[in-house]
Amino acid sequence: MKNSLHVLVMFLSLMINTALLHAQWTETEGPDDDNITCFAVSSTSLFAGTSDMGVIRSTDNGASWKEVSQGISDAPINALVMNGTNLFAGTSGDGVRLSTTNGKTWSNVNTGLTDNFVESLAVKGSQIFAGTHNGGVFVSYDNGGEWKHLGLADLYVEAIAICGTQLYVGGDKGIFRSINNGTNWNPKNTGLTNKQVTSFVVADTFLFAGTRGGGVFVSTNNDARWTPMNNGLTNKNILSLAVSGSNLYAGTHGGGVFLSTDNGNSWTAINTGLANMSIHALAADSNNLFAGTSEGVWRRPTSELTTSIAEESGPSDLSTHYRLDQNFPNPFTQMTTLRFSLPRAEYVSMKIFNLQGEEVANLVSENVSAGTFQVDWNAEDLPGGVYICHLQAGSFSQTSKLLLLK
């Protein structure tokens, strides 16, 4: 049985790796000698900001690009964001530009903006937030007609995120959070071992932060702590983050693009065909993942990167072999579900341990028939942190890592 299982695993691994070898990045037809700094996606177009060509636009899923910069000077574009039919661009030196014509023409919208070096933009309903190089955070309630200063005057604001009802900014001094729309700010850096924050991405109730040198960190929208999520991330200099469905992507400086399909618990490099490994921007639509580099835009179909657990494991009937699946959701805040499979009846022990080796939960201790089973674990009374699930079924044993966020 063990030999058969070993052969099956090797065969499936070979099939997966062979499929991945045929999947690769391709360079799009566009500015192949300019630095791509940011993306924005609308229902009909994909926009990219550049260092010295203004804004470029694609209407064919990134296959080709056209410059659309009438009304924008040669100032570098640092950020792009869509709000309905309004497209905003944050620039270095020229403040914020607005296009209501799908990028064809642009106008100046800087009234009240005292720092014209705009590094980041974010949208919350009808509100536009702007993070600046040395002037803190601003908000506009009328599509850029007038800007109001929200504080953090000495902070270099490289990233802004809206997670639920909370507003986050990240920069050279870590992360700050406001629960009253920017009226007051508080530092939120517990567990953040690197405070050079470059990027945010929101996935359900989880907020991920990318840092220069510290990798990726995760927090829930009500959590006061950050947890590093760097397993498999061989380059921790994060320049960009993106999310598409259940896939989380990280762009690095020198290490290319990494993919996580389990909320950041593990990462895999996906760089086949990618000629430039410094990824300044990432974006995903329903069909493709786009990477912005100093040599233009690269594209890869997301269908190549979406592999279900069943596909990775072979047959959908998991009761044909022993298996302990990764718990879901993971990370989790209170409840999580663990699933295991048995090819035949066995006495099963499933226990949870903390990192000190102390048993904190005994989930299963009984004879179990062949099949696939799931067990719910309520960790409400336990502190946040990493826990280990250990499954013992006859002579088979397997462990998995669980991340509890509180």
Residue pairs with C-beta under 8 A, 6 or more apart in sequence:
1 343
5 321
5 322
8 314
8 321
12 312
12 313
12 314
16 307
16 312
20 272
20 304
21 272
23 272
23 300
23 301
23 304
23 305
24 272
24 273
24 274
24 300
25 271
25 272
25 273
25 274
25 291
25 298
25 299
25 300
26 273
26 298
26 299
26 300
27 275
27 295
27 296
27 297
27 298
27 299
28 58
28 62
28 63
28 64
28 65
28 296
28 297
28 298
28 299
29 63
29 64
29 65
30 48
30 56
30 58
30 64
30 65
30 296
30 297
31 50
31 53
31 56
31 65
31 67
31 296
31 297
32 295
32 296
33 295
33 296
34 50
34 51
34 52
34 53
34 294
34 296
35 50
35 51
35 52
35 280
35 292
35 293
35 294
36 48
36 49
36 50
36 280
36 281
36 292
36 293
36 294
36 296
36 297
37 48
37 49
37 50
37 51
37 76
37 77
37 78
37 280
37 281
37 292
38 48
38 49
38 77
38 78
38 79
38 80
38 280
38 281
38 292
39 46
39 47
39 48
39 49
39 80
39 281
39 282
39 283
39 290
39 292
40 46
40 47
40 80
40 81
40 82
40 87
40 283
41 47
41 82
41 283
41 284
41 285
42 82
42 87
42 102
44 59
44 102
45 57
45 58
45 59
45 102
45 103
46 57
46 58
46 59
46 61
46 62
46 283
46 285
46 290
47 55
47 56
47 57
47 58
47 68
47 80
47 87
47 103
48 55
48 56
48 57
48 58
48 65
48 80
48 281
48 290
48 292
48 297
49 55
49 76
49 77
49 78
49 79
49 80
49 89
49 281
50 56
50 76
50 77
51 76
51 77
52 74
52 76
53 67
53 69
54 67
54 68
54 69
54 72
54 73
54 74
54 77
55 67
55 68
55 69
55 72
55 77
55 80
55 89
55 99
55 103
55 106
56 65
56 66
56 67
56 68
57 65
57 66
57 68
57 102
57 103
58 64
58 65
58 66
58 297
61 285
61 287
61 288
61 299
62 288
62 290
62 297
62 299
63 299
65 297
68 99
68 102
68 103
68 104
69 106
70 104
70 105
70 106
71 97
71 99
71 105
71 106
71 107
71 108
72 89
72 91
72 94
72 97
72 106
73 91
73 94
75 91
75 92
75 93
75 94
76 91
76 92
77 89
77 90
77 91
78 90
78 91
78 92
78 118
78 119
78 120
79 88
79 89
79 90
79 118
79 119
79 120
79 121
80 87
80 88
80 89
80 90
80 121
81 87
81 88
81 121
81 122
81 123
81 128
82 88
82 123
83 123
83 126
83 128
83 143
85 100
85 102
86 98
86 99
86 100
86 143
87 98
87 99
87 100
87 102
87 103
88 96
88 97
88 98
88 109
88 121
88 128
88 144
89 96
89 97
89 98
89 99
89 106
90 96
90 118
90 119
90 120
90 121
90 130
91 97
91 116
91 117
91 118
92 117
92 118
92 133
93 116
93 117
94 108
94 110
94 116
95 108
95 109
95 110
95 113
95 116
95 118
96 108
96 109
96 110
96 113
96 118
96 121
96 128
96 130
96 144
96 147
97 106
97 107
97 108
97 109
98 106
98 107
98 108
98 109
98 143
98 144
99 105
99 106
99 107
109 140
109 143
109 144
109 145
110 116
110 144
110 147
111 145
111 146
111 147
112 138
112 140
112 146
112 147
112 148
112 149
113 130
113 132
113 138
113 147
114 135
114 149
115 132
115 133
115 134
115 135
115 136
116 132
117 132
117 133
117 134
117 135
118 130
118 131
118 132
118 133
119 131
119 132
119 133
119 156
119 157
119 158
119 171
120 130
120 131
120 157
120 158
120 159
120 160
120 169
121 128
121 129
121 130
121 131
121 160
122 128
122 129
122 131
122 160
122 161
122 162
123 129
123 162
124 162
124 167
126 141
126 143
127 139
127 140
127 141
127 181
128 139
128 140
128 143
128 144
129 137
129 138
129 139
129 150
129 160
129 162
129 167
129 182
130 137
130 138
130 139
130 140
130 147
131 137
131 157
131 158
131 159
131 160
131 169
131 171
132 138
132 157
133 156
133 157
134 153
134 154
134 156
135 149
135 153
136 149
136 150
136 151
136 152
136 153
136 154
136 155
136 157
137 149
137 150
137 151
137 152
137 155
137 157
137 160
137 169
137 182
138 147
138 148
138 149
138 150
139 147
139 148
139 150
139 181
139 182
140 146
140 147
140 148
141 148
150 178
150 182
150 183
150 185
151 182
151 185
152 169
152 176
152 185
155 169
155 171
155 172
155 173
155 176
156 171
156 172
156 173
157 169
157 170
157 171
158 170
158 171
158 172
158 197
158 198
158 199
159 168
159 169
159 170
159 171
159 197
159 198
159 199
159 200
159 209
159 210
160 167
160 168
160 169
160 170
160 200
161 167
161 168
161 169
161 170
161 200
161 201
161 202
161 207
162 168
162 202
163 202
163 205
163 207
163 221
164 205
164 221
165 179
165 221
166 177
166 178
166 179
166 221
167 177
167 178
167 179
167 181
167 182
168 175
168 176
168 177
168 178
168 188
168 200
168 207
169 175
169 176
169 185
170 176
170 197
170 198
170 199
170 200
170 209
171 197
172 195
172 196
172 197
173 195
174 187
174 188
174 189
174 192
174 195
174 197
175 187
175 188
175 189
175 192
175 195
175 197
175 209
175 226
176 185
176 186
176 187
176 188
177 185
177 186
177 187
177 188
178 184
178 185
178 186
188 219
188 224
188 226
189 195
189 226
190 224
190 225
190 226
191 217
191 225
191 226
191 227
191 228
192 209
192 211
192 214
192 217
192 226
193 214
193 228
194 211
194 212
194 213
194 214
194 215
195 211
196 211
196 212
196 213
196 214
197 209
197 210
197 211
198 210
198 211
198 212
198 238
198 239
198 240
199 209
199 210
199 238
199 239
199 240
199 241
200 207
200 208
200 209
200 210
200 241
201 207
201 208
201 210
201 241
201 242
201 243
201 248
202 208
202 243
203 243
203 248
203 263
205 220
205 221
205 333
206 218
206 219
206 220
206 263
206 264
206 331
207 218
207 219
207 220
207 221
208 216
208 217
208 218
208 229
208 241
208 243
208 248
208 264
209 216
209 217
209 218
209 219
209 226
210 216
210 238
210 239
210 240
210 241
210 250
211 217
211 236
211 238
212 237
212 238
212 253
213 236
213 237
214 228
214 236
215 228
215 229
215 230
215 233
215 236
215 238
216 228
216 229
216 230
216 233
216 236
216 238
216 241
216 250
216 264
217 226
217 227
217 228
217 229
218 226
218 227
218 229
218 263
218 264
218 331
218 405
219 225
219 226
219 227
219 405
220 331
220 333
220 405
223 333
223 384
223 405
223 406
225 384
225 405
225 406
227 331
227 384
227 403
227 405
229 260
229 263
229 264
229 265
229 403
230 236
230 267
231 265
231 266
231 267
232 258
232 266
232 267
232 268
233 250
233 258
233 267
234 255
234 269
235 252
235 253
235 254
235 255
235 256
235 258
236 252
237 252
237 253
237 254
237 255
238 250
238 251
238 252
238 253
239 251
239 252
239 253
239 278
239 279
239 280
239 281
240 250
240 251
240 279
240 280
240 281
240 282
240 292
241 248
241 249
241 250
241 251
241 282
242 248
242 249
242 251
242 282
242 283
242 284
242 289
243 249
243 284
244 284
244 285
244 289
244 302
245 302
245 306
246 261
246 306
247 259
247 260
247 261
247 284
247 302
247 305
247 306
248 259
248 260
248 261
248 263
248 264
249 257
249 258
249 259
249 260
249 282
249 284
249 289
250 257
250 258
250 260
250 267
250 282
251 257
251 279
251 280
251 281
251 282
251 291
252 258
252 277
252 278
252 279
253 278
253 279
254 277
254 278
255 269
255 277
256 269
256 270
256 271
256 274
256 277
256 279
257 269
257 270
257 271
257 274
257 279
257 282
257 289
257 291
258 267
258 268
258 269
258 270
259 267
259 268
259 269
259 270
259 305
260 266
260 267
260 268
261 306
261 307
262 326
262 330
263 329
263 330
263 331
264 331
265 326
265 330
265 331
265 401
265 403
270 300
270 305
271 277
273 300
274 291
274 298
275 295
275 298
276 293
276 294
276 295
276 298
278 293
278 294
279 291
279 292
279 293
280 292
280 293
280 294
281 290
281 291
281 292
282 289
282 290
282 291
282 292
283 289
283 290
283 292
284 290
284 302
286 302
287 301
287 302
287 303
288 299
288 300
288 301
288 302
289 299
289 300
289 301
289 302
289 305
290 297
290 298
290 299
291 297
291 298
291 299
291 300
309 325
310 316
310 318
313 323
318 325
318 341
318 372
319 341
319 342
319 343
319 370
319 371
319 372
320 341
320 343
321 341
321 343
322 340
322 341
322 342
322 343
322 393
322 396
322 398
323 340
323 341
323 398
324 338
324 339
324 340
324 389
324 391
324 398
324 399
324 400
325 338
325 339
325 340
325 341
325 400
326 400
327 336
327 337
327 338
327 377
327 389
327 400
327 402
328 336
328 337
328 339
329 336
330 336
330 402
330 403
331 403
331 404
331 405
332 379
332 402
332 403
332 404
332 405
333 404
333 405
333 406
334 378
334 379
334 380
335 376
335 377
335 378
335 379
336 376
336 377
336 379
336 402
337 374
337 375
337 376
337 377
338 350
338 363
338 374
338 375
338 376
338 377
338 389
338 400
339 372
339 373
339 374
339 375
340 348
340 350
340 372
340 373
340 374
340 375
340 391
340 393
341 371
341 372
341 373
342 348
342 368
342 369
342 370
342 371
342 372
342 373
342 393
343 370
344 370
345 367
345 368
345 369
345 370
346 367
346 368
346 393
346 394
346 396
347 366
347 367
347 368
347 393
347 394
348 364
348 365
348 366
348 367
348 368
348 391
348 392
348 393
349 362
349 364
349 365
349 390
349 391
349 392
349 393
350 362
350 363
350 364
350 365
350 375
350 389
350 390
350 391
350 392
351 359
351 361
351 362
351 363
351 389
351 390
352 359
352 360
352 361
352 362
352 363
352 377
352 387
352 388
352 389
352 390
352 402
353 359
353 360
353 387
353 388
353 390
354 360
354 385
354 387
354 388
355 385
355 386
355 387
355 388
360 382
360 387
361 377
361 379
363 375
363 377
364 375
368 393
379 387
379 404
382 404
383 404
383 406
384 404
384 405
384 406
385 403
385 404
386 401
386 402
386 403
386 404
387 401
387 402
387 403
387 404
388 399
388 400
388 401
388 402
389 399
389 400
389 401
389 402
390 397
390 398
390 399
391 397
391 398
391 399
